[in-house]
């Protein structure tokens, strides 16, 4: 995803299916924002089994959409994670070079970028020039840091984070309800910005319950192991808003088959036109969750049979949140490509209208 003018060695061969480097195992928290890698990898993999939702074509005139393989989240995490670091100039320059390339493409010029897919999974990805690609279909984790002039639900795609905990593949106890003694589990940072201030308030409200685990911690290697064990031994996993409405914790809970308890008033969820999250999640408004005793009493009243139904549903849908190479039918990356297909009619409508309008668009 690096323009040739910025490569140290411009003679590097293009990456193909045989030479694609695997996502590194020691990438730490960068992994959760690696959606851009998996989307690109899926196009390199081809469709030998006939199950891929998107197929790469060599002729742009045959394409219905154009994927922009710029790793904007990795660029931010590598070159600009500390916002005042001089290395942020590398991140900015990469964005400048990419825009120069796109604007020189007749396919970009033809549509104004409306049929181009640009991943921005990290909330700070593409932060210098993101307004310059506001017509494109953006792949985002949520809309917490994007103005409506840039990103909105009807145009863009909500992606899951790449989960950090290992998937619970052998979750088959004789009594799944009794095998999880903890009622409610949370492990993570309690001091957050914006809507994330709810975490500190929840920490105070949830004190004193023997079957509630609420712990302030960092996402280190040992911390992720502890979260893995905690989620697998809990009936419900708390997902409060953080710095933005979403976090990786929700998807860690899903692949751990721990029923998510979502306390985030402005959250948007992946694939929601295809699945009803109420089948396997519990939702509380922030106001409800902060009422002392209310949330815990509601969770205790959920019958064992209902919890098992949600647990079974989690087991049945967790493959939709798995990023892998080569991709598999209905896994996370194929679900995202399906979402792209759903967005294309609106992109085409916007393009056709923009070409014939003689006055500013009254819908904007």
C-alpha positions, 0 to 999 in steps of 0.5 A, a space after each residue: 500500500 506504499 506508493 512507489 515514490 516512497 519505497 526505499 527500493 522501487 524494484 520490489 516485485 508486486 505482492 501476489 498470493 504466493 508472496 503475501 507475508 503473513 500478518 505478524 503474530 507479535 504485532 500487539 494492538 496493531 492487530 485489532 485494526 488490521 482489517 485493511 490487510 485481510 481485505 487486500 489478502 482476500 483479493 489476492 487469494 482468488 476464488 478457487 472454491 467459488 465462495 468469495 464475495 469479491 473477485 479481483 479483475 485486471 481490467 478496471 473497465 470490468 470492475 464494479 468497485 475499486 479497493 484502495 490498498 493503503 494501510 491507513 491504520 498501520 501507517 498511523 500506528 507505525 508513523 504517528 501513534 504519538 500525535 506530536 512525534 516528528 514521524 507523523 510527517 511520514 504518515 501525512 506524506 503517504 496520504 499526500 502521495 496516495 491522493 496524487 495517485 488517485 487523482 491521476 487515475 481515470 477511474 477515480 476521475 470518472 466517479 469522483 471516488 464514489 466507487 472506491 473502497 478505503 479502509 480507515 479502521 483506526 479512528 485516527 487513520 488517514 487523519 490529515 487528508 480524510 476529507 479529501 476522500 469523503 465521497 468514497 465508501 469508507 470501512 470504519 469501526 464506528 463514526 465517533 471521530 468523523 463529521 457527517 460531512 465525511 462519513 455516515 451509515 448509509 454510505 460507509 461500512 461498519 467493520 468489526 475489529 480483529 479480535 485479540 483473544 483466541 477463539 473458543 473452539 471447544 466450548 462444549 461443556 455439559 452445562 454451559 450456564 453452570 460452567 461460567 460462574 462469573 455473572 458479568 466480566 469487564 477488564 480494560 481501561 476505566 479512564 477514557 475520554 468522551 462517552 467513555 467516562 461511563 466506565 469510571 462510573 460503572 466501576 463504582 456502581 458494580 463494586 461489591 458483587 461477588 460474581 462481577 469482575 470489573 478490573 482496570 488493566 492494560 492490553 498487554 500480552 498477559 492482560 489478553 490471556 487474563 481476558 481470554 480466561 475471564 470471558 470464557 468463564 463469564 455469562 455476560 461480558 460488559 461493553 461500555 463505550 470507550 474513547 469512541 462508541 465501539 471497541 475490540 472488546 465486543 468482538 472478543 466477547 463474541 468469539 468467547 461466546 460470552 453474551 455481550 452487554 452493550 452500554 454505548 448509546 451511539 454504537 453502530 454494529 457490523 452487518 446489522 442489515 443481515 443480523 439482529 444483535 438482540 438475538 445474542 446481546 443485551 443492550 442498556 442505555 447509559 442512563 439505565 446502566 448508571 442506575 444503581 442495581 438496575 443492570 445487575 438485577 436485569 441480568 440476574 432475571 434472564 432465565 437460564 434457557 434464554 441465556 443458553 439460546 443466546 450462547 448457542 446463537 453466538 456459537 453459530 455466528 462467531 465465524 462472521 467475525 473471523 479474519 483469516 487467510 485464505 478466507 472462508 465462506 461467510 467469514 469476516 472479510 467476505 461479510 465485509 465484501 457483501 456489505 460493499 455490494 449493498 452500498 454500490 447502488 447508492 454510490 451509483 445513484 449519487 454518481 448519476 445525480 451528480 453528473 446531471 445536477 445544475 445546482 448544489 445538491 439540496 439533499 446535502 
